[in-house]
Amino acid sequence: MSPTHTFRTLYARVLTVLAGALIVVVLIYSLIEGGPDALWQALPFLVIGGGLVWVLFGNPKVEVADGGITVINIVRRVHVPWPTLRGVESRWALSVETTEGTYSSWAIPASSGMGTRLRRPRTKATTGETDTGRALETGHNAAAVALVIGQRLDSLTAAGYLEERPTHEPVRPTPGWNTRELGVLAVVVLTVAIMVLTG
């Protein structure tokens, strides 16, 4: 079994860490300087800012595992089993082409260079672990993630895991809603509404 690789951009990771650190600093400063009243006044802004940063940048990601590719966006996600994968496009952002349609990733933009395209079946040689390591080191852009996807696809195919087998139900991508993220957005909207009504 190969490890699961999780991809976010460096910008998203740094922004999330900085936002978390800023929230902690503001909480401590408000409590020390103004006491519970100042903390209570700052809390709505921290909830709004922290919630939006996490939903927009901290949580969206792409996971590549032996079981398939999972694209997690702001409010929607989709799990793509390997047998349903038809191609990967990285021209504008990472887009996973499947038997049921194309799913794009909010979390993984294209690199500054030309995009790449991976079509199944592969026509080039297996990329190998060295190329995967290089892709992980060069940054989490669409071209790097596409390279990792291609390497995992080649490895699973060579090992015989993707041979067609009879199943009771057809294998399809599984889309769904991000209920936790929707809950956070609901709290943010409710906080804004309370601030407007009581301001």
CORRAMO-V37081 format. One record per residue. N is the residue number from 1. RES is the residue in one small letter. NEAR is the number of other ideal C-beta (glycine too) atoms within 10 Angstrom. Layout:
n;res;near
N;RES;NEAR
N;RES;NEAR
This chain:
n;res;near
1;m;6
2;s;14
3;p;8
4;t;12
5;h;18
6;t;14
7;f;24
8;r;18
9;t;17
10;l;10
11;y;12
12;a;22
13;r;14
14;v;11
15;l;15
16;t;18
17;v;11
18;l;11
19;a;18
20;g;14
21;a;10
22;l;14
23;i;18
24;v;11
25;v;10
26;v;18
27;l;14
28;i;11
29;y;13
30;s;19
31;l;13
32;i;10
33;e;9
34;g;13
35;g;10
36;p;9
37;d;9
38;a;15
39;l;18
40;w;11
41;q;11
42;a;17
43;l;15
44;p;16
45;f;13
46;l;18
47;v;17
48;i;16
49;g;15
50;g;19
51;g;20
52;l;15
53;v;19
54;w;17
55;v;20
56;l;17
57;f;20
58;g;20
59;n;20
60;p;24
61;k;21
62;v;24
63;e;16
64;v;21
65;a;16
66;d;14
67;g;15
68;g;22
69;i;27
70;t;18
71;v;24
72;i;22
73;n;18
74;i;16
75;v;14
76;r;15
77;r;20
78;v;20
79;h;19
80;v;24
81;p;16
82;w;19
83;p;19
84;t;19
85;l;20
86;r;15
87;g;15
88;v;25
89;e;20
90;s;26
91;r;13
92;w;11
93;a;16
94;l;29
95;s;21
96;v;27
97;e;19
98;t;19
99;t;14
100;e;14
101;g;11
102;t;12
103;y;20
104;s;14
105;s;22
106;w;19
107;a;25
108;i;26
109;p;17
110;a;19
111;s;16
112;s;7
113;g;9
114;m;9
115;g;17
116;t;17
117;r;13
118;l;21
119;r;12
120;r;16
121;p;7
122;r;14
123;t;7
124;k;8
125;a;7
126;t;14
127;t;19
128;g;12
129;e;11
130;t;9
131;d;15
132;t;21
133;g;12
134;r;14
135;a;23
136;l;15
137;e;8
138;t;12
139;g;14
140;h;25
141;n;22
142;a;26
143;a;23
144;a;23
145;v;25
146;a;24
147;l;21
148;v;23
149;i;26
150;g;22
151;q;23
152;r;21
153;l;22
154;d;17
155;s;18
156;l;17
157;t;16
158;a;10
159;a;11
160;g;7
161;y;13
162;l;16
163;e;8
164;e;7
165;r;8
166;p;4
167;t;8
168;h;4
169;e;5
170;p;8
171;v;14
172;r;14
173;p;19
174;t;14
175;p;14
176;g;10
177;w;10
178;n;18
179;t;9
180;r;10
181;e;21
182;l;14
183;g;12
184;v;18
185;l;17
186;a;11
187;v;13
188;v;19
189;v;12
190;l;11
191;t;17
192;v;13
193;a;10
194;i;11
195;m;12
196;v;8
197;l;7
198;t;7
199;g;6
